[in-house]
Amino acid sequence: MGTPFNLTIMSVSSAFGNSSIIPLGAAATVNGVTYLSFANAGATGGIVVDYSILDTNASEIGTATYTSSNATLTGRTPTKSTNGNAAIVASSAALILGTVRAETLGTVQSVATSIGLTGGPINTTGTLAVSLTNTTNTLAGNVAISSAGTLADGPTITQGTSGVWFASGGMVVSSTAAIGTNFYARLWDGTTFLDSANLVTGGANQRITFSLSGLITNPSSNIKMSVLNPDGNPGTIEFNRTGSSKDSTLTAFRIG
């Protein structure tokens, strides 16, 4: 996918046939109107541009890389042309246009639709960095909560990148005691709590689900979900049940 440039029409310094290199000349004047060069339109060296070639009885559209040091387009790659979509044999009279290709527009629209950008533009300033990590079914199996006051770790996000992170997950815990059992869950990085909760089961072999989420800036360690049982009644963090809704899961991504 190339970048289009406004009001860009250039002559060529020589005939270039079907060469992969297009030797650019000066900004062209057409019907008394002087247009912009790629450089004056904002192109910088190394950028991939959408171009069109208009020549006598022939035309072509495609992508190429703008090289500012010697004012050329290299890596000429036609996508449509009057020569069966192959490179035309261009003469010294050819004009090179900065163009918007239908393929470029189609790609942008497809990406916007696939991520739900149907309600209008999203405006950002600076750099938006996203680092997505998903851990599902990564524990070896169920994790025992064996004694009172013992903190058992469930799903864990392994990350070492600073920034603002959003984490969200669900943890399934079952009791093995015949009486009510407290379970305390926490979503944290080992130091700072993102979210926490307390639930009580009514008896043995009952399941409860914690849904936790939160934001954290510059986590001190891996983001994880843990459970503590203060009552001395054992329990289990359920995991590794492929295809079952009773899996514990955790997802985190960096948003800044």
C-alpha positions as CSV (number, residue, x, y, z in Angstrom):
1,M,0.0,0.0,0.0
2,G,1.4,3.3,-1.1
3,T,1.0,6.9,0.1
4,P,-0.8,9.4,-2.2
5,F,0.4,13.0,-2.6
6,N,-1.7,16.0,-3.5
7,L,-1.3,18.0,-6.7
8,T,1.8,16.0,-7.7
9,I,2.7,15.8,-11.4
10,M,6.3,15.5,-12.6
11,S,8.1,15.1,-15.9
12,V,10.9,12.6,-16.4
13,S,14.5,13.3,-17.2
14,S,14.7,10.6,-19.9
15,A,12.8,7.7,-21.5
16,F,12.8,4.7,-19.1
17,G,10.9,2.0,-21.0
18,N,9.8,-0.8,-18.7
19,S,12.7,-0.2,-16.2
20,S,12.0,-0.6,-12.5
21,I,13.5,2.9,-12.0
22,I,11.6,6.0,-13.0
23,P,14.0,9.0,-13.4
24,L,12.1,12.1,-12.2
25,G,12.5,15.5,-13.8
26,A,10.9,18.7,-12.6
27,A,7.4,19.6,-11.5
28,A,5.2,19.7,-14.6
29,T,3.1,22.5,-16.0
30,V,-0.1,21.2,-17.6
31,N,-2.5,23.6,-19.4
32,G,-0.8,26.5,-17.8
33,V,-1.0,25.1,-14.3
34,T,2.2,24.3,-12.5
35,Y,2.0,21.3,-10.1
36,L,4.1,20.1,-7.3
37,S,7.1,17.7,-7.2
38,F,6.9,14.8,-4.8
39,A,9.3,16.6,-2.5
40,N,7.3,19.8,-2.4
41,A,4.2,17.7,-1.7
42,G,5.8,16.3,1.4
43,A,7.4,13.0,0.2
44,T,10.6,12.0,2.1
45,G,13.2,9.5,1.0
46,G,12.3,5.8,1.5
47,I,8.5,6.3,1.5
48,V,6.4,4.1,-0.8
49,V,4.1,6.2,-3.0
50,D,1.2,5.5,-5.3
51,Y,2.0,6.7,-8.8
52,S,0.4,6.9,-12.2
53,I,2.2,7.2,-15.6
54,L,0.5,9.0,-18.4
55,D,2.2,8.6,-21.8
56,T,1.3,8.7,-25.4
57,N,-1.3,6.0,-25.9
58,A,-0.4,4.2,-22.7
59,S,-1.0,4.5,-18.9
60,E,0.0,2.7,-15.7
61,I,-0.7,2.9,-12.0
62,G,1.2,1.2,-9.2
63,T,3.6,1.7,-6.2
64,A,7.2,2.6,-6.0
65,T,9.7,3.9,-3.5
66,Y,10.7,7.6,-3.6
67,T,14.4,8.3,-3.4
68,S,15.1,11.9,-2.6
69,S,18.9,11.8,-3.0
70,N,18.7,11.4,-6.8
71,A,15.0,12.1,-7.4
72,T,13.9,8.8,-8.6
73,L,11.1,6.2,-8.0
74,T,12.6,2.8,-7.6
75,G,11.0,-0.7,-7.3
76,R,8.3,0.3,-9.8
77,T,5.4,-2.2,-9.3
78,P,2.4,-1.8,-11.7
79,T,-1.0,-2.9,-10.4
80,K,-3.0,-1.8,-13.5
81,S,-1.9,-0.7,-17.0
82,T,-2.8,-0.6,-20.6
83,N,-0.1,-3.2,-21.2
84,G,-2.0,-6.1,-19.6
85,N,-1.2,-4.8,-16.1
86,A,2.5,-5.0,-16.8
87,A,4.9,-2.1,-17.1
88,I,4.3,0.1,-20.1
89,V,7.3,1.2,-22.3
90,A,7.5,4.8,-21.2
91,S,8.9,7.6,-23.3
92,S,10.6,10.9,-22.3
93,A,7.2,12.5,-22.7
94,A,5.7,10.5,-19.8
95,L,4.2,12.4,-16.9
96,I,4.3,10.9,-13.3
97,L,1.4,11.6,-11.0
98,G,1.0,11.2,-7.3
99,T,-2.2,9.1,-7.2
100,V,-4.7,7.4,-5.0
101,R,-5.1,3.8,-6.1
102,A,-8.4,1.9,-5.6
103,E,-6.3,-0.9,-3.9
104,T,-5.0,1.6,-1.3
105,L,-8.5,2.9,-0.6
106,G,-9.9,-0.6,-0.4
107,T,-7.3,-1.7,2.1
108,V,-7.9,1.3,4.4
109,Q,-11.6,0.8,4.3
110,S,-11.3,-2.9,5.0
111,V,-9.0,-2.3,8.0
112,A,-11.4,0.4,9.4
113,T,-14.4,-1.9,9.1
114,S,-12.6,-4.9,10.6
115,I,-11.7,-3.0,13.8
116,G,-15.1,-1.4,14.1
117,L,-14.3,2.2,12.9
118,T,-17.8,2.8,11.6
119,G,-18.8,5.7,13.9
120,G,-16.4,8.3,12.8
121,P,-12.7,9.1,13.0
122,I,-10.4,8.4,15.9
123,N,-8.0,11.3,16.5
124,T,-4.7,10.8,18.3
125,T,-1.7,12.9,19.2
126,G,1.7,11.5,19.6
127,T,2.4,7.8,19.3
128,L,-0.2,5.2,20.1
129,A,1.6,2.0,21.0
130,V,-0.3,-1.3,21.5
131,S,1.3,-4.5,22.7
132,L,-1.2,-7.3,22.9
133,T,-0.6,-10.5,24.8
134,N,-3.2,-13.2,25.5
135,T,-2.6,-16.2,27.9
136,T,-5.2,-18.9,27.7
137,N,-4.6,-22.5,28.8
138,T,-1.0,-21.8,29.6
139,L,-0.9,-23.2,33.1
140,A,0.0,-26.9,33.3
141,G,-3.3,-27.6,34.9
142,N,-5.4,-26.8,38.0
143,V,-3.7,-24.9,40.8
144,A,-4.3,-26.0,44.3
145,I,-5.1,-23.5,47.1
146,S,-3.7,-25.7,49.8
147,S,-3.9,-23.9,53.1
148,A,-5.1,-20.8,55.0
149,G,-3.3,-17.7,54.0
150,T,-1.6,-19.3,51.0
151,L,-1.6,-17.1,47.9
152,A,-1.9,-19.2,44.7
153,D,-1.1,-17.7,41.3
154,G,-3.4,-18.3,38.4
155,P,-3.1,-16.9,34.8
156,T,0.0,-14.7,34.3
157,I,0.9,-12.2,31.6
158,T,4.7,-12.2,31.0
159,Q,5.7,-8.7,30.0
160,G,8.6,-6.4,30.4
161,T,7.5,-3.3,28.7
162,S,6.9,0.0,30.5
163,G,3.8,2.0,29.7
164,V,0.1,2.0,30.6
165,W,-1.4,-1.5,30.6
166,F,-5.1,-2.6,30.6
167,A,-5.7,-6.1,32.0
168,S,-8.9,-8.1,32.1
169,G,-9.6,-11.7,33.0
170,G,-11.9,-14.3,34.6
171,M,-10.8,-16.9,37.2
172,V,-12.8,-20.0,38.0
173,V,-12.3,-21.3,41.6
174,S,-13.9,-24.4,43.1
175,S,-14.2,-25.4,46.8
176,T,-13.6,-28.8,48.3
177,A,-14.9,-28.1,51.8
178,A,-18.4,-28.9,53.0
179,I,-18.8,-25.6,54.7
180,G,-18.8,-22.0,53.3
181,T,-15.3,-20.9,52.2
182,N,-14.0,-17.4,51.5
183,F,-11.9,-16.8,48.5
184,Y,-10.1,-13.5,47.9
185,A,-9.0,-12.8,44.3
186,R,-6.6,-10.1,43.1
187,L,-5.4,-8.8,39.8
188,W,-2.0,-7.3,40.3
189,D,1.7,-7.1,39.4
190,G,3.0,-8.5,42.7
191,T,3.0,-5.0,44.2
192,T,0.1,-2.9,43.0
193,F,-3.5,-4.0,42.8
194,L,-5.5,-3.4,39.6
195,D,-8.7,-5.0,41.0
196,S,-9.7,-7.4,43.8
197,A,-12.9,-9.2,45.0
198,N,-14.2,-11.6,47.7
199,L,-16.7,-14.4,47.2
200,V,-17.9,-17.2,49.3
201,T,-18.9,-20.7,48.2
202,G,-21.8,-22.5,49.9
203,G,-20.3,-26.0,50.1
204,A,-18.1,-28.6,48.6
205,N,-17.4,-28.9,44.8
206,Q,-19.0,-25.5,44.0
207,R,-17.5,-23.1,41.5
208,I,-17.3,-19.3,41.6
209,T,-16.0,-17.0,39.0
210,F,-14.1,-13.8,39.5
211,S,-14.1,-11.1,36.8
212,L,-11.4,-8.6,37.3
213,S,-10.0,-5.7,35.2
214,G,-7.9,-2.6,35.6
215,L,-5.2,-0.2,34.5
216,I,-1.6,-0.1,35.7
217,T,1.3,2.2,34.7
218,N,4.8,0.6,34.4
219,P,4.1,-2.7,36.1
220,S,6.8,-3.8,38.5
221,S,6.6,-7.4,37.4
222,N,4.3,-9.8,35.5
223,I,0.6,-9.0,35.6
224,K,-1.2,-11.9,37.2
225,M,-4.4,-13.2,38.9
226,S,-4.0,-14.7,42.4
227,V,-6.4,-16.3,45.0
228,L,-6.0,-16.4,48.8
229,N,-8.2,-18.6,51.1
230,P,-8.1,-17.4,54.7
231,D,-10.3,-20.1,56.1
232,G,-8.1,-23.1,56.0
233,N,-10.4,-25.0,53.6
234,P,-8.7,-26.1,50.4
235,G,-9.8,-25.0,46.9
236,T,-8.7,-25.1,43.3
237,I,-8.0,-22.6,40.5
238,E,-9.5,-24.4,37.5
239,F,-7.5,-24.4,34.3
240,N,-6.5,-26.3,31.2
241,R,-10.1,-27.4,30.4
242,T,-9.8,-27.0,26.6
243,G,-13.2,-26.1,25.1
244,S,-14.8,-25.5,28.5
245,S,-16.3,-22.3,29.8
246,K,-14.7,-23.1,33.1
247,D,-11.2,-22.0,31.9
248,S,-9.5,-19.2,33.8
249,T,-8.2,-16.6,31.3
250,L,-6.2,-13.3,31.4
251,T,-5.6,-10.8,28.6
252,A,-3.5,-7.6,28.8
253,F,-2.4,-5.0,26.3
254,R,-0.2,-1.9,26.5
255,I,-2.1,1.3,25.4
256,G,0.6,3.9,25.9
